[in-house]
Amino acid sequence: MTPTELQQAVDQLIIARHSVRAYLPDPVSAELLQDLFSVAARAPSGTNTQPWKVYVLTGEKKNQLSQKILQAHDHPNPAAPHTEEYHYYPLQWTSPYLERRRKVGWDLYALLGLGRDNKAGMHAQHGRNYTFFDAPVGLIFTIDRILEQGSWLDYGMFLQNLMLAAKARGLDTCPQAAFTQYHQIISEQLALPANEMLVCGMSLGYADLSQPENSLQTEREPVSGFVRFVE
């Protein structure tokens, strides 16, 4: 492969990757998953700490976790609410982040035919996060509590590696912060050691391209909007 062909292949992978929210039931082999994780683990990390830990859920184990979380999602207990262990999103939304968040939400709901007054429909769609959007593989990522912010930066590079490696093999993914609210349920169901905390979840499988939500393409700022050349 020439340098130009390599550049084009890498660029195409990065551009083609997007969050997929509907999957075919086709299974993903254990050998393919092993291959994905082996490639993703080449992500850089400060002093080679390699902070990532992954739990792979399929079949009945995945279904059991999904049902536990959906029960809590659909029947919240005001006396003992489920809250995130860490703040993924800001406590106070400001511009331009608020506008971007609202746009992607309404764009998705529009594709699904959900109007602003359809609270039940939006709640049900959000709940699909917890079934991993029917993907055959659900991934749960954890990190050792002793590690600091730098290791979280490293973790993001591992997640990106994994998603790009999956895309290169005809698979799609959806990284999901939605799971962080139910870290207690996940910890109990997976018997996580006390030193591990939840980072996020991820759906992985073969995209169902017949579903409208998978046509969503999010916008990106032009380079001039976030890059400053200092001379």
VENMOFEN-V777835 format. One record per residue. N is the residue number from 0. RES is the residue in one letter. SS is DSSP state (H for helix, E for strand, L for the rest). D_LAST is the distance of its C-alpha to the last C-alpha in Angstrom with 2 decimals. Layout:
n->N res->RES ss->SS d_last->D_LAST
n->N res->RES ss->SS d_last->D_LAST
//
This chain:
n->0 res->M ss->L d_last->35.58
n->1 res->T ss->L d_last->32.86
n->2 res->P ss->H d_last->29.14
n->3 res->T ss->H d_last->28.91
n->4 res->E ss->H d_last->31.95
n->5 res->L ss->H d_last->30.66
n->6 res->Q ss->H d_last->27.37
n->7 res->Q ss->H d_last->29.47
n->8 res->A ss->H d_last->31.88
n->9 res->V ss->H d_last->29.36
n->10 res->D ss->H d_last->27.48
n->11 res->Q ss->H d_last->30.88
n->12 res->L ss->H d_last->31.99
n->13 res->I ss->H d_last->29.03
n->14 res->I ss->H d_last->29.38
n->15 res->A ss->H d_last->33.19
n->16 res->R ss->L d_last->33.45
n->17 res->H ss->L d_last->34.48
n->18 res->S ss->E d_last->36.86
n->19 res->V ss->L d_last->40.44
n->20 res->R ss->L d_last->43.14
n->21 res->A ss->L d_last->46.32
n->22 res->Y ss->E d_last->47.61
n->23 res->L ss->L d_last->50.53
n->24 res->P ss->L d_last->53.04
n->25 res->D ss->L d_last->52.58
n->26 res->P ss->L d_last->52.32
n->27 res->V ss->L d_last->49.54
n->28 res->S ss->L d_last->51.01
n->29 res->A ss->H d_last->50.59
n->30 res->E ss->H d_last->49.54
n->31 res->L ss->H d_last->46.68
n->32 res->L ss->H d_last->45.54
n->33 res->Q ss->H d_last->45.71
n->34 res->D ss->H d_last->43.56
n->35 res->L ss->H d_last->40.92
n->36 res->F ss->H d_last->40.72
n->37 res->S ss->H d_last->40.61
n->38 res->V ss->H d_last->37.51
n->39 res->A ss->H d_last->35.82
n->40 res->A ss->L d_last->36.43
n->41 res->R ss->L d_last->33.91
n->42 res->A ss->L d_last->31.22
n->43 res->P ss->L d_last->29.17
n->44 res->S ss->L d_last->30.22
n->45 res->G ss->H d_last->29.47
n->46 res->T ss->H d_last->31.87
n->47 res->N ss->H d_last->33.63
n->48 res->T ss->L d_last->35.32
n->49 res->Q ss->L d_last->35.83
n->50 res->P ss->L d_last->36.56
n->51 res->W ss->L d_last->37.92
n->52 res->K ss->E d_last->41.60
n->53 res->V ss->E d_last->43.05
n->54 res->Y ss->E d_last->46.42
n->55 res->V ss->E d_last->47.59
n->56 res->L ss->E d_last->50.11
n->57 res->T ss->L d_last->52.38
n->58 res->G ss->H d_last->55.81
n->59 res->E ss->H d_last->57.88
n->60 res->K ss->H d_last->55.57
n->61 res->K ss->H d_last->52.79
n->62 res->N ss->H d_last->55.29
n->63 res->Q ss->H d_last->56.60
n->64 res->L ss->H d_last->53.22
n->65 res->S ss->H d_last->52.49
n->66 res->Q ss->H d_last->55.83
n->67 res->K ss->H d_last->55.39
n->68 res->I ss->H d_last->52.06
n->69 res->L ss->H d_last->53.33
n->70 res->Q ss->H d_last->56.31
n->71 res->A ss->H d_last->54.11
n->72 res->H ss->H d_last->51.83
n->73 res->D ss->H d_last->54.82
n->74 res->H ss->L d_last->56.90
n->75 res->P ss->L d_last->54.68
n->76 res->N ss->L d_last->56.45
n->77 res->P ss->H d_last->55.41
n->78 res->A ss->H d_last->56.93
n->79 res->A ss->H d_last->54.75
n->80 res->P ss->L d_last->51.59
n->81 res->H ss->L d_last->49.23
n->82 res->T ss->L d_last->45.77
n->83 res->E ss->L d_last->42.58
n->84 res->E ss->L d_last->42.24
n->85 res->Y ss->L d_last->38.53
n->86 res->H ss->L d_last->36.45
n->87 res->Y ss->L d_last->34.69
n->88 res->Y ss->L d_last->33.81
n->89 res->P ss->L d_last->32.83
n->90 res->L ss->L d_last->35.82
n->91 res->Q ss->L d_last->34.56
n->92 res->W ss->L d_last->32.96
n->93 res->T ss->L d_last->30.38
n->94 res->S ss->L d_last->28.41
n->95 res->P ss->L d_last->26.93
n->96 res->Y ss->H d_last->28.63
n->97 res->L ss->H d_last->32.11
n->98 res->E ss->H d_last->31.86
n->99 res->R ss->H d_last->30.59
n->100 res->R ss->H d_last->33.41
n->101 res->R ss->H d_last->36.01
n->102 res->K ss->H d_last->35.04
n->103 res->V ss->H d_last->35.35
n->104 res->G ss->H d_last->38.62
n->105 res->W ss->H d_last->40.16
n->106 res->D ss->H d_last->39.06
n->107 res->L ss->H d_last->40.88
n->108 res->Y ss->H d_last->43.93
n->109 res->A ss->H d_last->44.14
n->110 res->L ss->H d_last->44.38
n->111 res->L ss->L d_last->47.18
n->112 res->G ss->L d_last->48.94
n->113 res->L ss->L d_last->48.53
n->114 res->G ss->L d_last->48.48
n->115 res->R ss->L d_last->47.22
n->116 res->D ss->L d_last->50.79
n->117 res->N ss->L d_last->51.54
n->118 res->K ss->H d_last->50.86
n->119 res->A ss->H d_last->53.22
n->120 res->G ss->H d_last->51.49
n->121 res->M ss->H d_last->48.05
n->122 res->H ss->H d_last->49.54
n->123 res->A ss->H d_last->51.10
n->124 res->Q ss->H d_last->47.91
n->125 res->H ss->H d_last->46.05
n->126 res->G ss->H d_last->48.96
n->127 res->R ss->H d_last->48.31
n->128 res->N ss->H d_last->45.42
n->129 res->Y ss->H d_last->48.13
n->130 res->T ss->H d_last->49.97
n->131 res->F ss->H d_last->46.74
n->132 res->F ss->H d_last->47.15
n->133 res->D ss->H d_last->50.16
n->134 res->A ss->L d_last->48.09
n->135 res->P ss->L d_last->50.28
n->136 res->V ss->E d_last->47.93
n->137 res->G ss->E d_last->46.56
n->138 res->L ss->E d_last->44.10
n->139 res->I ss->E d_last->43.71
n->140 res->F ss->E d_last->40.91
n->141 res->T ss->E d_last->41.28
n->142 res->I ss->E d_last->39.52
n->143 res->D ss->E d_last->40.99
n->144 res->R ss->L d_last->40.90
n->145 res->I ss->L d_last->39.96
n->146 res->L ss->L d_last->36.49
n->147 res->E ss->L d_last->33.49
n->148 res->Q ss->H d_last->30.42
n->149 res->G ss->H d_last->28.61
n->150 res->S ss->H d_last->31.58
n->151 res->W ss->H d_last->31.33
n->152 res->L ss->H d_last->27.82
n->153 res->D ss->H d_last->29.44
n->154 res->Y ss->H d_last->32.25
n->155 res->G ss->H d_last->30.08
n->156 res->M ss->H d_last->28.96
n->157 res->F ss->H d_last->32.67
n->158 res->L ss->H d_last->33.61
n->159 res->Q ss->H d_last->31.07
n->160 res->N ss->H d_last->32.39
n->161 res->L ss->H d_last->35.87
n->162 res->M ss->H d_last->35.27
n->163 res->L ss->H d_last->33.65
n->164 res->A ss->H d_last->36.41
n->165 res->A ss->H d_last->38.95
n->166 res->K ss->H d_last->37.54
n->167 res->A ss->H d_last->37.68
n->168 res->R ss->L d_last->41.38
n->169 res->G ss->L d_last->42.29
n->170 res->L ss->L d_last->42.18
n->171 res->D ss->E d_last->40.40
n->172 res->T ss->E d_last->39.44
n->173 res->C ss->E d_last->38.78
n->174 res->P ss->E d_last->37.16
n->175 res->Q ss->E d_last->39.02
n->176 res->A ss->H d_last->38.28
n->177 res->A ss->H d_last->41.59
n->178 res->F ss->H d_last->43.51
n->179 res->T ss->H d_last->42.07
n->180 res->Q ss->H d_last->44.49
n->181 res->Y ss->H d_last->47.41
n->182 res->H ss->H d_last->46.39
n->183 res->Q ss->H d_last->49.82
n->184 res->I ss->H d_last->51.68
n->185 res->I ss->H d_last->49.48
n->186 res->S ss->H d_last->49.94
n->187 res->E ss->H d_last->53.70
n->188 res->Q ss->H d_last->54.03
n->189 res->L ss->H d_last->52.03
n->190 res->A ss->L d_last->53.34
n->191 res->L ss->L d_last->49.88
n->192 res->P ss->L d_last->49.94
n->193 res->A ss->L d_last->49.29
n->194 res->N ss->L d_last->46.07
n->195 res->E ss->E d_last->44.46
n->196 res->M ss->E d_last->42.78
n->197 res->L ss->E d_last->41.98
n->198 res->V ss->E d_last->38.41
n->199 res->C ss->E d_last->39.19
n->200 res->G ss->E d_last->41.40
n->201 res->M ss->E d_last->40.91
n->202 res->S ss->E d_last->43.11
n->203 res->L ss->E d_last->43.39
n->204 res->G ss->E d_last->45.53
n->205 res->Y ss->L d_last->46.01
n->206 res->A ss->E d_last->44.86
n->207 res->D ss->L d_last->47.61
n->208 res->L ss->L d_last->46.07
n->209 res->S ss->L d_last->49.01
n->210 res->Q ss->L d_last->47.83
n->211 res->P ss->H d_last->45.78
n->212 res->E ss->H d_last->43.43
n->213 res->N ss->H d_last->41.97
n->214 res->S ss->H d_last->40.67
n->215 res->L ss->L d_last->38.16
n->216 res->Q ss->L d_last->34.58
n->217 res->T ss->L d_last->32.08
n->218 res->E ss->L d_last->29.11
n->219 res->R ss->L d_last->25.44
n->220 res->E ss->L d_last->22.48
n->221 res->P ss->L d_last->20.28
n->222 res->V ss->H d_last->16.91
n->223 res->S ss->H d_last->15.38
n->224 res->G ss->H d_last->17.56
n->225 res->F ss->H d_last->16.28
n->226 res->V ss->L d_last->12.81
n->227 res->R ss->L d_last->9.57
n->228 res->F ss->L d_last->6.38
n->229 res->V ss->L d_last->3.80
n->230 res->E ss->L d_last->0.00
//
